[in-house]
Amino acid sequence: MNPIGLNTYVAVSAALFALGFLGVLLRKNTLVVYMCLELMLIASTLALAAFSHFNGTLDGNVFVFFILTIAAAEVAVGLAIIVALFRKRHTVQLEELNQLKH
């Protein structure tokens, strides 16, 4: 028996999502913002896996599998974009990456 209930999983997932959301809003470094976006993605997969477990189905687990597969490709593309921005602008600070403003 698992002594941890669904409410605990949902609370942890909501806390992780809120922490990631605040990080996206408040941080100025592109790498930290990117990590916070990934934290939000992991929080949603935790909730899906918990709902799947407590409903006794595998639907949520299948969604988690596809989400994590897409996230792996997203990490490669996102880091490549950040590296390209750093090579061109020599910074990863969001305030200094204002090329579209001109």
N, C-alpha and C positions, 0 to 999 in steps of 0.2 A: 504494500500500500504506500502511496505517495502522500505524505502529510501536507504537502504544499498544494494549496487550492488554486483554482483558475484565477481568482481575484489577485493573488500574489503575482502570478505571471503577468497579468494585465497591468498591474501597478508598476512592476519593474519595466515593462515595455513602454508604458506611458512616460515614466521618469527618464528612460534613455532617449526616447523621442524628443521630450521637452529639452533635455540637455543638449542634444544635437541641434535642435531648432534655435536655441539661444546662442549656441556657438556660431551658427551660420549668420545670425543677425548681428552679433557683437564683435566677432573677430575680423581682423584686417589682413591676415596672411592667407593666401590662396590654399596652401597645403592644409592648414588647420580647418578652413572652411570645407575643404574636400573631405577631410576625416570626419567632420561633423555630419556631412551628408551621408557618408557611409554608416555612421552610427545610427542615423535615422532609419536607414534601410535595414540594418540589423534588428532594430527595435520592432519594425513591422514584421520581420520574419519570425521573431520570437513570439509575437502575438499569434501569428498564423499557426505556428507549430503547437502552441498551447491550446488553441481552439480545436485543432485537429485531434490532439491527444484526448482532450476531454469530451469530444463528440464521438470518439471511437472510429473515426474515418481516416483515410489517407489523403484526402483532398488538400488539406493545408500543407502537408509534407510535400506533395507534388508541386504546389505553388512555390514553396521554399526552395526546392531544387531548381526550378526555372529562374527564380529571382537571383539565387546565388550564382548561377551560370551566367546570367546577364551581367551581374555585378562584377564578375571576374573580367569580362570584356570591357566594362565601363572603367574599371581601374586602369587597365592598360591604356585606353584612349585618353582618359582624364590626366593621367600622369604624363603622357606624351605631350598633351596640350600645355600643361604647366611647365614642362622642360623647355618646350619651344618658346613660350612666353619669357621664361627666364633667360634663354640665350639671346633673344631679341632685345628685351628691355633691361636685363641685368637686375631684376628685382621680382619678388613674388608678393609685394604689398599691393593690396587692392586699390588704395588711393592713387598709386603711381601708375596703375594700368588703366589710364583714361584715354586710350587711343581713339575710341569711338566718339569722344566728345568734340573733336576738332573738325 
